[in-house]
Structure formats: C-alpha cells, structure tokens
Amino acid sequence: MRFLAHALSILLHPLLMPVVTLGLAFTLDPHLSYFIEPRSQLIILVMVGVMTVVFPLMSIALLWRSGLVSGPTLPIREERTAPYVMTLFYHGMAYYLLRRNELEPTTFSLVIGGMVALLATLLINLWWKISAHMVGIGGLIGALTSLLLQHGTIAPMELAPFILVAGALGTARLLVSDHTPAQIYVGGAVGFLSTFVCVMKQVII
C-alpha cells in the first residue's frame, strides 16, 4: 500500500500539475486551442514544462547537493521557502513568454491561477505546512470546473475521475507524509479556489 502511495505521489507531483492542466485544457476545451496548430500547442507545453518542471527540479537538486535542504521531497517546512520562491520566479518567466503569443485570454488566466496558488502556498508555508500535492491537484480541478462553467465544453462527468484521483492522492499523502487531514483539505481548497477564481474572473496581468 505504501508503495502505491509513493508511486501516486510521484506521478501526481505538484510540479507537473501546471503543464498537465494546460495540456488538458487544450485537449478538452476547443475555445483555447481552436486557432493553435498542434505543433504550436506542443511547443507551448514543452516551454511551460521546461520552465515549471525542469528548472525547479534542477534548483531543488542544487539546493540538496549544497546541503541547504535535507532531501528532494523537502520534508521540513522551513526548507520549502527558497524552492517555492524560485519556482514562483520560473512560473513568472513562463507567463512572460506565453504573453508574447496570441492566445485565448483564458489560457493566461490559467497560468495566473497556478501562480496565485503557488504564492498562497508559499505564504501559508511560512507558519503552517499544507500539502503542495493537494494544492496542485486542487488547482487542476478548479481550472477544469471553471472551463466547464464558462464554455460548457467539458461534461460534468468528465470531472469525476479527477475528483476520485484527488481523493486517492490525499489518502496517499496521509500514508507517506507527515501531513494532517486539515493540511490535506486546506491544500486542495487553496489550489481549487486559486485557479477557479482567476479563470472565472479572467485575471490577466
């Protein structure tokens, strides 16, 4: 059971959620992808993946190697501040590059929602350790829910598998981490509200 929980935690790592969310949005909502060629969509996803996954992982690895953090999973709350700040910076760079392209405004709001979720996680982490995994999956569900309400191109039942996966991930984090149920619930709520509100309000910088 713990092996499956570890595997699920890796497969649904919070660093993967921004690019996964954007990929699902392009796939499920034609309003976002209709005027973007498949090749251009792939280039966008690769760019976002490099900026929000590869760069943060490299930074965490460097911090670990230098002894500034105790492990790649950042088990100690106080050690998470620097990686969160760097990851937020990389998200900002990805957003800057995206803004240089002619994309449907909702696409920008999705990225802003991810940045808001990360900023909220950073601030809360200064005094309380919430689950970054649940922030990530909550953000994905919030994004898809907002697209459903705005464009109606995602069927309500299409959200059900993601909600089930979120429940499984929350259980996995309770099994293999020191998170409390409250930290799991708050993480999911922070992620959901961040992307949901930003997309519904069409927040763009």
N, CA and C atoms as a LAMMPS dump frame, in Angstrom:
ITEM: TIMESTEP
0
ITEM: NUMBER OF ATOMS
615
ITEM: BOX BOUNDS ff ff ff
-5.0000000000000000e+02 5.0000000000000000e+02
-5.0000000000000000e+02 5.0000000000000000e+02
-5.0000000000000000e+02 5.0000000000000000e+02
ITEM: ATOMS id mol type element x y z
1 1 1 N 0.824 -1.211 0
2 1 2 C 0 0 0
3 1 3 C 0.859 1.263 0
4 2 1 N 1.903 1.275 0.826
5 2 2 C 2.781 2.435 0.877
6 2 3 C 3.519 2.627 -0.449
7 3 1 N 3.844 1.507 -1.122
8 3 2 C 4.499 1.61 -2.431
9 3 3 C 3.584 2.315 -3.423
10 4 1 N 2.297 1.929 -3.44
11 4 2 C 1.347 2.564 -4.34
12 4 3 C 1.165 4.035 -3.993
13 5 1 N 1.176 4.331 -2.696
14 5 2 C 1.035 5.724 -2.267
15 5 3 C 2.227 6.553 -2.722
16 6 1 N 3.433 5.999 -2.605
17 6 2 C 4.626 6.695 -3.081
18 6 3 C 4.565 6.905 -4.595
19 7 1 N 4.143 5.848 -5.315
20 7 2 C 4.07 5.94 -6.773
21 7 3 C 3.075 7.011 -7.208
22 8 1 N 1.922 7.066 -6.537
23 8 2 C 0.92 8.066 -6.876
24 8 3 C 1.425 9.48 -6.572
25 9 1 N 2.164 9.615 -5.487
26 9 2 C 2.719 10.915 -5.124
27 9 3 C 3.723 11.401 -6.157
28 10 1 N 4.455 10.479 -6.755
29 10 2 C 5.43 10.85 -7.784
30 10 3 C 4.72 11.188 -9.101
31 11 1 N 3.739 10.341 -9.474
32 11 2 C 3.03 10.558 -10.739
33 11 3 C 2.24 11.865 -10.735
34 12 1 N 1.759 12.249 -9.551
35 12 2 C 0.948 13.464 -9.438
36 12 3 C 1.7 14.534 -8.652
37 13 1 N 2.992 14.622 -8.909
38 13 2 C 3.813 15.616 -8.224
39 13 3 C 3.296 17.021 -8.546
40 14 1 N 3.269 17.913 -7.57
41 14 2 C 2.721 19.254 -7.816
42 14 3 C 3.423 20.027 -8.923
43 15 1 N 4.709 19.775 -9.16
44 15 2 C 5.404 20.476 -10.233
45 15 3 C 4.847 20.121 -11.609
46 16 1 N 4.232 18.952 -11.715
47 16 2 C 3.694 18.522 -13.005
48 16 3 C 2.328 19.129 -13.311
49 17 1 N 1.639 19.594 -12.282
50 17 2 C 0.247 19.996 -12.455
51 17 3 C 0.028 21.176 -13.409
52 18 1 N 0.879 22.213 -13.416
53 18 2 C 0.619 23.317 -14.354
54 18 3 C 0.612 22.876 -15.818
55 19 1 N 1.615 22.092 -16.225
56 19 2 C 1.676 21.68 -17.624
57 19 3 C 0.593 20.644 -17.93
58 20 1 N 0.267 19.787 -16.967
59 20 2 C -0.818 18.822 -17.165
60 20 3 C -2.149 19.555 -17.31
61 21 1 N -2.372 20.554 -16.467
62 21 2 C -3.607 21.338 -16.537
63 21 3 C -3.735 22.035 -17.879
64 22 1 N -2.656 22.648 -18.33
65 22 2 C -2.689 23.345 -19.614
66 22 3 C -2.923 22.361 -20.758
67 23 1 N -2.279 21.202 -20.69
68 23 2 C -2.478 20.19 -21.72
69 23 3 C -3.905 19.693 -21.774
70 24 1 N -4.509 19.451 -20.608
71 24 2 C -5.911 19.022 -20.562
72 24 3 C -6.835 20.119 -21.069
73 25 1 N -6.517 21.365 -20.724
74 25 2 C -7.342 22.488 -21.18
75 25 3 C -7.328 22.574 -22.704
76 26 1 N -6.154 22.437 -23.315
77 26 2 C -6.063 22.452 -24.772
78 26 3 C -6.837 21.293 -25.394
79 27 1 N -6.786 20.136 -24.736
80 27 2 C -7.409 18.931 -25.288
81 27 3 C -8.922 18.947 -25.139
82 28 1 N -9.403 19.401 -23.98
83 28 2 C -10.824 19.302 -23.67
84 28 3 C -11.629 20.534 -24.053
85 29 1 N -10.977 21.681 -24.2
86 29 2 C -11.707 22.923 -24.464
87 29 3 C -11.248 23.549 -25.781
88 30 1 N -12.025 23.365 -26.862
89 30 2 C -11.639 23.919 -28.163
90 30 3 C -11.528 25.442 -28.169
91 31 1 N -12.183 26.119 -27.221
92 31 2 C -12.087 27.576 -27.168
93 31 3 C -10.642 28.028 -26.974
94 32 1 N -9.849 27.196 -26.306
95 32 2 C -8.464 27.56 -26.027
96 32 3 C -7.521 27.15 -27.152
97 33 1 N -7.866 26.103 -27.873
98 33 2 C -6.901 25.526 -28.806
99 33 3 C -7.31 25.587 -30.276
100 34 1 N -8.511 26.095 -30.575
101 34 2 C -9.037 26.011 -31.939
102 34 3 C -8.118 26.684 -32.957
103 35 1 N -7.566 27.829 -32.596
104 35 2 C -6.752 28.586 -33.548
105 35 3 C -5.252 28.335 -33.357
106 36 1 N -4.902 27.317 -32.582
107 36 2 C -3.493 26.991 -32.352
108 36 3 C -3.186 25.652 -33.011
109 37 1 N -2.244 25.64 -33.911
110 37 2 C -1.861 24.387 -34.565
111 37 3 C -1.306 23.402 -33.534
112 38 1 N -1.51 22.097 -33.773
113 38 2 C -0.993 21.09 -32.836
114 38 3 C 0.496 21.25 -32.546
115 39 1 N 1.27 21.61 -33.562
116 39 2 C 2.711 21.8 -33.354
117 39 3 C 2.962 22.96 -32.398
118 40 1 N 2.208 24.032 -32.549
119 40 2 C 2.364 25.19 -31.674
120 40 3 C 1.927 24.857 -30.247
121 41 1 N 0.86 24.052 -30.12
122 41 2 C 0.438 23.608 -28.792
123 41 3 C 1.554 22.823 -28.104
124 42 1 N 2.195 21.947 -28.863
125 42 2 C 3.276 21.137 -28.306
126 42 3 C 4.44 22.02 -27.865
127 43 1 N 4.778 23.006 -28.68
128 43 2 C 5.873 23.914 -28.331
129 43 3 C 5.545 24.664 -27.036
130 44 1 N 4.3 25.124 -26.913
131 44 2 C 3.883 25.83 -25.7
132 44 3 C 3.994 24.926 -24.484
133 45 1 N 3.523 23.695 -24.608
134 45 2 C 3.556 22.766 -23.479
135 45 3 C 4.985 22.403 -23.093
136 46 1 N 5.85 22.239 -24.093
137 46 2 C 7.252 21.94 -23.804
138 46 3 C 7.898 23.115 -23.077
139 47 1 N 7.623 24.328 -23.547
140 47 2 C 8.183 25.509 -22.898
141 47 3 C 7.72 25.617 -21.45
142 48 1 N 6.413 25.449 -21.245
143 48 2 C 5.88 25.523 -19.882
144 48 3 C 6.458 24.4 -19.026
145 49 1 N 6.607 23.209 -19.602
146 49 2 C 7.176 22.092 -18.856
147 49 3 C 8.612 22.339 -18.431
148 50 1 N 9.403 22.908 -19.336
149 50 2 C 10.795 23.211 -19.009
150 50 3 C 10.87 24.24 -17.885
151 51 1 N 10.043 25.295 -17.999
152 51 2 C 10.097 26.382 -17.03
153 51 3 C 9.54 25.993 -15.675
154 52 1 N 8.472 25.183 -15.647
155 52 2 C 7.789 24.904 -14.384
156 52 3 C 8.089 23.525 -13.799
157 53 1 N 8.788 22.689 -14.561
158 53 2 C 9.147 21.356 -14.047
159 53 3 C 10.659 21.177 -14.006
160 54 1 N 11.3 21.314 -15.163
161 54 2 C 12.736 21.038 -15.25
162 54 3 C 13.547 22.021 -14.42
163 55 1 N 13.313 23.31 -14.596
164 55 2 C 14.081 24.308 -13.859
165 55 3 C 13.909 24.185 -12.344
166 56 1 N 12.672 24.051 -11.825
167 56 2 C 12.532 23.867 -10.381
168 56 3 C 13.21 22.603 -9.857
169 57 1 N 13.111 21.507 -10.62
170 57 2 C 13.765 20.267 -10.189
171 57 3 C 15.28 20.441 -10.134
172 58 1 N 15.83 21.118 -11.116
173 58 2 C 17.27 21.366 -11.117
174 58 3 C 17.663 22.235 -9.926
175 59 1 N 16.851 23.228 -9.61
176 59 2 C 17.148 24.111 -8.487
177 59 3 C 17.098 23.348 -7.166
178 60 1 N 16.093 22.485 -7.002
179 60 2 C 15.978 21.683 -5.782
180 60 3 C 17.165 20.738 -5.66
181 61 1 N 17.571 20.143 -6.795
182 61 2 C 18.726 19.245 -6.778
183 61 3 C 19.994 19.986 -6.341
184 62 1 N 20.172 21.205 -6.823
185 62 2 C 21.339 22.001 -6.439
186 62 3 C 21.29 22.36 -4.951
187 63 1 N 20.102 22.705 -4.457
188 63 2 C 19.961 23.017 -3.042
189 63 3 C 20.258 21.792 -2.175
190 64 1 N 19.79 20.638 -2.636
191 64 2 C 20.033 19.394 -1.901
192 64 3 C 21.52 19.063 -1.886
193 65 1 N 22.153 19.193 -3.053
194 65 2 C 23.575 18.871 -3.143
195 65 3 C 24.42 19.821 -2.291
196 66 1 N 23.99 21.052 -2.174
197 66 2 C 24.746 22.018 -1.375
198 66 3 C 24.434 21.918 0.115
199 67 1 N 23.489 21.062 0.462
200 67 2 C 23.15 20.861 1.866
201 67 3 C 22.162 21.856 2.437
202 68 1 N 21.552 22.676 1.577
203 68 2 C 20.612 23.687 2.06
204 68 3 C 19.229 23.108 2.33
205 69 1 N 18.939 21.948 1.739
206 69 2 C 17.709 21.219 2.061
207 69 3 C 18.095 19.779 2.371
208 70 1 N 17.274 19.124 3.186
209 70 2 C 17.625 17.791 3.678
210 70 3 C 17.273 16.666 2.719
211 71 1 N 16.444 16.956 1.713
212 71 2 C 16.071 15.916 0.761
213 71 3 C 15.275 16.476 -0.391
214 72 1 N 15.155 15.724 -1.468
215 72 2 C 14.44 16.218 -2.663
216 72 3 C 12.946 16.407 -2.448
217 73 1 N 12.381 15.756 -1.425
218 73 2 C 10.952 15.905 -1.154
219 73 3 C 10.66 17.072 -0.219
220 74 1 N 11.697 17.751 0.24
221 74 2 C 11.551 18.918 1.113
222 74 3 C 10.652 18.609 2.312
223 75 1 N 11.044 17.635 3.129
224 75 2 C 10.174 17.21 4.237
225 75 3 C 10.023 18.24 5.349
226 76 1 N 10.983 19.152 5.485
227 76 2 C 10.946 20.14 6.565
228 76 3 C 10.315 21.431 6.045
229 77 1 N 9.306 21.917 6.738
230 77 2 C 8.557 23.09 6.288
231 77 3 C 9.458 24.284 6.015
232 78 1 N 10.372 24.58 6.909
233 78 2 C 11.224 25.749 6.767
234 78 3 C 12.109 25.689 5.526
235 79 1 N 12.387 24.488 5.036
236 79 2 C 13.239 24.337 3.86
237 79 3 C 12.499 24.617 2.55
238 80 1 N 11.198 24.741 2.609
239 80 2 C 10.418 24.873 1.387
240 80 3 C 10.362 26.302 0.848
241 81 1 N 10.71 27.274 1.676
242 81 2 C 10.544 28.669 1.266
243 81 3 C 11.362 28.996 0.019
244 82 1 N 12.654 28.71 0.045
245 82 2 C 13.517 29.042 -1.099
246 82 3 C 13.076 28.331 -2.377
247 83 1 N 12.802 27.012 -2.347
248 83 2 C 12.32 26.351 -3.569
249 83 3 C 11.005 26.931 -4.077
250 84 1 N 10.108 27.306 -3.167
251 84 2 C 8.843 27.896 -3.594
252 84 3 C 9.079 29.239 -4.284
253 85 1 N 9.964 30.055 -3.724
254 85 2 C 10.258 31.358 -4.323
255 85 3 C 10.849 31.173 -5.716
256 86 1 N 11.793 30.248 -5.86
257 86 2 C 12.408 30.016 -7.168
258 86 3 C 11.384 29.493 -8.169
259 87 1 N 10.525 28.593 -7.719
260 87 2 C 9.508 28.045 -8.613
261 87 3 C 8.538 29.132 -9.047
262 88 1 N 8.177 30.033 -8.14
263 88 2 C 7.301 31.139 -8.493
264 88 3 C 7.97 32.042 -9.532
265 89 1 N 9.269 32.249 -9.384
266 89 2 C 10.012 33.038 -10.367
267 89 3 C 9.973 32.375 -11.743
268 90 1 N 10.173 31.054 -11.787
269 90 2 C 10.129 30.337 -13.06
270 90 3 C 8.723 30.4 -13.679
271 91 1 N 7.697 30.331 -12.85
272 91 2 C 6.332 30.47 -13.353
273 91 3 C 6.133 31.848 -13.98
274 92 1 N 6.694 32.863 -13.331
275 92 2 C 6.599 34.209 -13.877
276 92 3 C 7.283 34.32 -15.23
277 93 1 N 8.435 33.66 -15.38
278 93 2 C 9.127 33.652 -16.657
279 93 3 C 8.296 32.948 -17.727
280 94 1 N 7.663 31.824 -17.356
281 94 2 C 6.815 31.104 -18.308
282 94 3 C 5.643 31.975 -18.741
283 95 1 N 5.065 32.686 -17.789
284 95 2 C 3.939 33.561 -18.121
285 95 3 C 4.384 34.679 -19.06
286 96 1 N 5.544 35.242 -18.801
287 96 2 C 6.076 36.301 -19.664
288 96 3 C 6.237 35.802 -21.104
289 97 1 N 6.761 34.599 -21.25
290 97 2 C 6.953 34.043 -22.589
291 97 3 C 5.616 33.733 -23.26
292 98 1 N 4.643 33.254 -22.479
293 98 2 C 3.328 32.974 -23.041
294 98 3 C 2.654 34.25 -23.532
295 99 1 N 2.847 35.339 -22.81
296 99 2 C 2.198 36.597 -23.171
297 99 3 C 2.714 37.162 -24.489
298 100 1 N 3.82 36.638 -24.966
299 100 2 C 4.362 37.071 -26.245
300 100 3 C 3.655 36.379 -27.407
301 101 1 N 2.698 35.512 -27.094
302 101 2 C 1.946 34.779 -28.112
303 101 3 C 0.485 35.218 -28.101
304 102 1 N -0.166 35.068 -29.251
305 102 2 C -1.584 35.389 -29.368
306 102 3 C -2.388 34.156 -28.936
307 103 1 N -2.805 34.146 -27.67
308 103 2 C -3.554 33.024 -27.132
309 103 3 C -4.889 33.519 -26.578
310 104 1 N -5.834 32.6 -26.455
311 104 2 C -7.117 32.935 -25.86
312 104 3 C -6.867 33.392 -24.42
313 105 1 N -7.482 34.501 -23.969
314 105 2 C -7.198 35.064 -22.651
315 105 3 C -7.316 34.079 -21.492
316 106 1 N -8.213 33.108 -21.627
317 106 2 C -8.379 32.136 -20.549
318 106 3 C -7.088 31.37 -20.3
319 107 1 N -6.303 31.158 -21.336
320 107 2 C -5.024 30.467 -21.179
321 107 3 C -4.123 31.214 -20.198
322 108 1 N -4.072 32.524 -20.329
323 108 2 C -3.264 33.335 -19.416
324 108 3 C -3.827 33.274 -17.993
325 109 1 N -5.151 33.263 -17.882
326 109 2 C -5.771 33.192 -16.56
327 109 3 C -5.455 31.869 -15.87
328 110 1 N -5.357 30.794 -16.644
329 110 2 C -4.984 29.501 -16.078
330 110 3 C -3.6 29.562 -15.442
331 111 1 N -2.665 30.174 -16.158
332 111 2 C -1.298 30.274 -15.643
333 111 3 C -1.251 31.187 -14.42
334 112 1 N -1.976 32.308 -14.473
335 112 2 C -2.048 33.21 -13.324
336 112 3 C -2.622 32.472 -12.11
337 113 1 N -3.634 31.645 -12.331
338 113 2 C -4.219 30.872 -11.244
339 113 3 C -3.206 29.961 -10.582
340 114 1 N -2.356 29.327 -11.397
341 114 2 C -1.298 28.492 -10.838
342 114 3 C -0.307 29.295 -10.022
343 115 1 N 0.01 30.499 -10.493
344 115 2 C 0.934 31.36 -9.76
345 115 3 C 0.328 31.83 -8.437
346 116 1 N -0.97 32.149 -8.451
347 116 2 C -1.655 32.554 -7.216
348 116 3 C -1.655 31.402 -6.21
349 117 1 N -1.912 30.186 -6.7
350 117 2 C -1.898 29.019 -5.816
351 117 3 C -0.513 28.825 -5.2
352 118 1 N 0.522 28.997 -6.012
353 118 2 C 1.882 28.836 -5.515
354 118 3 C 2.23 29.924 -4.505
355 119 1 N 1.825 31.161 -4.789
356 119 2 C 2.084 32.259 -3.861
357 119 3 C 1.362 32.025 -2.531
358 120 1 N 0.115 31.573 -2.6
359 120 2 C -0.629 31.284 -1.372
360 120 3 C 0.038 30.169 -0.58
361 121 1 N 0.512 29.155 -1.282
362 121 2 C 1.216 28.054 -0.616
363 121 3 C 2.482 28.553 0.063
364 122 1 N 3.218 29.418 -0.625
365 122 2 C 4.435 29.997 -0.057
366 122 3 C 4.137 30.771 1.218
367 123 1 N 3.12 31.604 1.189
368 123 2 C 2.797 32.431 2.345
369 123 3 C 2.289 31.592 3.518
370 124 1 N 1.412 30.641 3.236
371 124 2 C 0.899 29.776 4.306
372 124 3 C 2.02 28.937 4.896
373 125 1 N 2.942 28.493 4.036
374 125 2 C 4.045 27.648 4.492
375 125 3 C 4.969 28.365 5.482
376 126 1 N 4.926 29.682 5.523
377 126 2 C 5.764 30.414 6.465
378 126 3 C 5.406 30.092 7.916
379 127 1 N 4.159 29.647 8.12
380 127 2 C 3.761 29.328 9.503
381 127 3 C 3.047 27.988 9.642
382 128 1 N 2.642 27.39 8.507
383 128 2 C 1.906 26.121 8.576
384 128 3 C 2.162 25.331 7.302
385 129 1 N 2.404 24.05 7.43
386 129 2 C 2.766 23.21 6.291
387 129 3 C 1.514 22.593 5.674
388 130 1 N 1.106 23.101 4.509
389 130 2 C -0.02 22.49 3.812
390 130 3 C 0.515 21.573 2.722
391 131 1 N -0.356 20.746 2.184
392 131 2 C 0.051 19.769 1.177
393 131 3 C 0.161 20.412 -0.203
394 132 1 N 1.382 20.512 -0.708
395 132 2 C 1.588 21.057 -2.053
396 132 3 C 0.976 20.13 -3.107
397 133 1 N 0.99 18.819 -2.837
398 133 2 C 0.366 17.878 -3.778
399 133 3 C -1.118 18.197 -3.957
400 134 1 N -1.794 18.472 -2.845
401 134 2 C -3.227 18.761 -2.935
402 134 3 C -3.485 20.132 -3.533
403 135 1 N -2.577 21.075 -3.321
404 135 2 C -2.703 22.369 -3.997
405 135 3 C -2.67 22.147 -5.51
406 136 1 N -1.746 21.29 -5.956
407 136 2 C -1.617 21.024 -7.383
408 136 3 C -2.849 20.377 -7.984
409 137 1 N -3.327 19.293 -7.38
410 137 2 C -4.481 18.592 -7.943
411 137 3 C -5.753 19.421 -7.758
412 138 1 N -5.816 20.188 -6.667
413 138 2 C -6.958 21.076 -6.472
414 138 3 C -6.996 22.156 -7.536
415 139 1 N -5.823 22.672 -7.897
416 139 2 C -5.753 23.672 -8.965
417 139 3 C -6.215 23.117 -10.292
418 140 1 N -5.852 21.881 -10.572
419 140 2 C -6.293 21.245 -11.821
420 140 3 C -7.814 21.138 -11.857
421 141 1 N -8.413 20.672 -10.762
422 141 2 C -9.87 20.514 -10.721
423 141 3 C -10.555 21.877 -10.789
424 142 1 N -9.99 22.874 -10.117
425 142 2 C -10.562 24.214 -10.181
426 142 3 C -10.528 24.773 -11.593
427 143 1 N -9.435 24.531 -12.304
428 143 2 C -9.315 25.004 -13.679
429 143 3 C -10.348 24.341 -14.581
430 144 1 N -10.483 23.025 -14.482
431 144 2 C -11.437 22.312 -15.332
432 144 3 C -12.876 22.697 -14.996
433 145 1 N -13.154 22.904 -13.71
434 145 2 C -14.506 23.304 -13.304
435 145 3 C -14.86 24.671 -13.872
436 146 1 N -13.91 25.599 -13.83
437 146 2 C -14.169 26.934 -14.362
438 146 3 C -14.363 26.901 -15.874
439 147 1 N -13.611 26.046 -16.564
440 147 2 C -13.797 25.912 -18.016
441 147 3 C -15.163 25.314 -18.328
442 148 1 N -15.601 24.379 -17.505
443 148 2 C -16.936 23.793 -17.673
444 148 3 C -18.013 24.868 -17.558
445 149 1 N -17.898 25.714 -16.548
446 149 2 C -18.916 26.737 -16.32
447 149 3 C -18.854 27.843 -17.365
448 150 1 N -17.661 28.162 -17.84
449 150 2 C -17.513 29.254 -18.804
450 150 3 C -17.891 28.839 -20.217
451 151 1 N -17.385 27.704 -20.654
452 151 2 C -17.522 27.325 -22.064
453 151 3 C -18.438 26.125 -22.294
454 152 1 N -18.687 25.347 -21.261
455 152 2 C -19.588 24.214 -21.387
456 152 3 C -19.088 23.099 -22.277
457 153 1 N -17.799 23.089 -22.563
458 153 2 C -17.264 22.066 -23.466
459 153 3 C -16.73 20.849 -22.708
460 154 1 N -16.705 20.933 -21.389
461 154 2 C -16.293 19.8 -20.567
462 154 3 C -17.526 19.278 -19.847
463 155 1 N -17.844 18.004 -20.052
464 155 2 C -19.021 17.424 -19.409
465 155 3 C -18.769 17.255 -17.912
466 156 1 N -19.806 17.466 -17.08
467 156 2 C -19.628 17.312 -15.637
468 156 3 C -19.042 15.96 -15.241
469 157 1 N -19.45 14.904 -15.933
470 157 2 C -18.951 13.575 -15.585
471 157 3 C -17.468 13.41 -15.9
472 158 1 N -16.948 14.267 -16.789
473 158 2 C -15.518 14.204 -17.089
474 158 3 C -14.677 14.662 -15.907
475 159 1 N -15.305 15.389 -14.974
476 159 2 C -14.577 15.824 -13.783
477 159 3 C -14.487 14.721 -12.732
478 160 1 N -15.415 13.766 -12.787
479 160 2 C -15.489 12.738 -11.75
480 160 3 C -14.175 11.968 -11.574
481 161 1 N -13.514 11.52 -12.66
482 161 2 C -12.256 10.789 -12.463
483 161 3 C -11.189 11.623 -11.756
484 162 1 N -11.143 12.917 -12.048
485 162 2 C -10.14 13.769 -11.415
486 162 3 C -10.426 13.945 -9.922
487 163 1 N -11.704 14.01 -9.573
488 163 2 C -12.07 14.119 -8.158
489 163 3 C -11.695 12.833 -7.414
490 164 1 N -11.924 11.69 -8.063
491 164 2 C -11.541 10.41 -7.451
492 164 3 C -10.03 10.322 -7.284
493 165 1 N -9.296 10.776 -8.297
494 165 2 C -7.841 10.77 -8.213
495 165 3 C -7.362 11.683 -7.086
496 166 1 N -8.024 12.835 -6.937
497 166 2 C -7.658 13.754 -5.854
498 166 3 C -7.866 13.1 -4.5
499 167 1 N -8.959 12.368 -4.347
500 167 2 C -9.196 11.655 -3.092
501 167 3 C -8.129 10.605 -2.826
502 168 1 N -7.747 9.882 -3.882
503 168 2 C -6.694 8.871 -3.737
504 168 3 C -5.364 9.51 -3.379
505 169 1 N -5.076 10.673 -3.998
506 169 2 C -3.823 11.366 -3.712
507 169 3 C -3.799 11.871 -2.276
508 170 1 N -4.919 12.405 -1.813
509 170 2 C -4.98 12.855 -0.425
510 170 3 C -4.726 11.715 0.546
511 171 1 N -5.311 10.553 0.268
512 171 2 C -5.076 9.376 1.11
513 171 3 C -3.611 8.963 1.057
514 172 1 N -3.029 9.023 -0.141
515 172 2 C -1.621 8.646 -0.29
516 172 3 C -0.714 9.569 0.513
517 173 1 N -1.013 10.868 0.505
518 173 2 C -0.177 11.812 1.252
519 173 3 C -0.295 11.589 2.747
520 174 1 N -1.447 11.162 3.22
521 174 2 C -1.599 10.844 4.636
522 174 3 C -0.786 9.606 5.009
523 175 1 N -0.641 8.684 4.054
524 175 2 C 0.087 7.44 4.326
525 175 3 C 1.601 7.627 4.32
526 176 1 N 2.109 8.474 3.434
527 176 2 C 3.57 8.534 3.234
528 176 3 C 4.191 9.854 3.654
529 177 1 N 3.413 10.771 4.225
530 177 2 C 3.972 12.041 4.678
531 177 3 C 3.467 12.335 6.079
532 178 1 N 3.938 13.449 6.632
533 178 2 C 3.502 13.82 7.976
534 178 3 C 2.353 14.816 7.947
535 179 1 N 1.651 14.92 6.828
536 179 2 C 0.526 15.835 6.727
537 179 3 C -0.648 15.365 7.581
538 180 1 N -1.38 16.336 8.11
539 180 2 C -2.614 16.048 8.823
540 180 3 C -3.784 16.168 7.851
541 181 1 N -4.958 15.609 8.204
542 181 2 C -6.119 15.773 7.319
543 181 3 C -6.427 17.238 7.028
544 182 1 N -6.261 18.123 8.016
545 182 2 C -6.533 19.546 7.797
546 182 3 C -5.613 20.117 6.727
547 183 1 N -4.335 19.733 6.736
548 183 2 C -3.385 20.224 5.744
549 183 3 C -3.727 19.718 4.347
550 184 1 N -4.285 18.521 4.281
551 184 2 C -4.73 17.96 3.002
552 184 3 C -5.92 18.756 2.469
553 185 1 N -6.915 18.98 3.33
554 185 2 C -8.12 19.69 2.9
555 185 3 C -7.823 21.134 2.516
556 186 1 N -7.018 21.816 3.317
557 186 2 C -6.699 23.209 3.024
558 186 3 C -5.906 23.313 1.72
559 187 1 N -4.983 22.394 1.501
560 187 2 C -4.219 22.394 0.257
561 187 3 C -5.122 22.272 -0.953
562 188 1 N -6.055 21.345 -0.907
563 188 2 C -6.985 21.181 -2.017
564 188 3 C -7.839 22.414 -2.235
565 189 1 N -8.3 23.02 -1.141
566 189 2 C -9.144 24.208 -1.244
567 189 3 C -8.368 25.394 -1.809
568 190 1 N -7.13 25.575 -1.369
569 190 2 C -6.303 26.679 -1.865
570 190 3 C -6.079 26.54 -3.374
571 191 1 N -5.727 25.347 -3.808
572 191 2 C -5.495 25.126 -5.231
573 191 3 C -6.754 25.342 -6.052
574 192 1 N -7.862 24.773 -5.596
575 192 2 C -9.126 24.892 -6.336
576 192 3 C -9.549 26.349 -6.469
577 193 1 N -9.582 27.072 -5.346
578 193 2 C -10.065 28.454 -5.369
579 193 3 C -9.164 29.361 -6.195
580 194 1 N -7.857 29.12 -6.162
581 194 2 C -6.921 29.978 -6.892
582 194 3 C -7.191 29.946 -8.389
583 195 1 N -7.248 28.758 -8.958
584 195 2 C -7.462 28.665 -10.41
585 195 3 C -8.904 28.968 -10.779
586 196 1 N -9.843 28.513 -9.959
587 196 2 C -11.26 28.726 -10.273
588 196 3 C -11.579 30.214 -10.33
589 197 1 N -11.167 30.961 -9.328
590 197 2 C -11.472 32.392 -9.285
591 197 3 C -10.744 33.139 -10.397
592 198 1 N -9.468 32.825 -10.615
593 198 2 C -8.707 33.54 -11.648
594 198 3 C -9.284 33.321 -13.039
595 199 1 N -9.711 32.115 -13.328
596 199 2 C -10.288 31.839 -14.662
597 199 3 C -11.667 32.454 -14.79
598 200 1 N -12.497 32.307 -13.745
599 200 2 C -13.849 32.857 -13.813
600 200 3 C -13.817 34.386 -13.928
601 201 1 N -12.856 35.017 -13.277
602 201 2 C -12.73 36.478 -13.31
603 201 3 C -11.828 36.951 -14.461
604 202 1 N -11.273 35.996 -15.217
605 202 2 C -10.397 36.329 -16.338
606 202 3 C -9.252 37.251 -15.891
607 203 1 N -8.571 36.841 -14.837
608 203 2 C -7.465 37.624 -14.292
609 203 3 C -6.265 37.527 -15.229
610 204 1 N -5.789 38.658 -15.7
611 204 2 C -4.639 38.721 -16.604
612 204 3 C -3.784 39.903 -16.188
613 205 1 N -2.497 39.685 -16.159
614 205 2 C -1.556 40.769 -15.832
615 205 3 C -0.951 41.31 -17.123
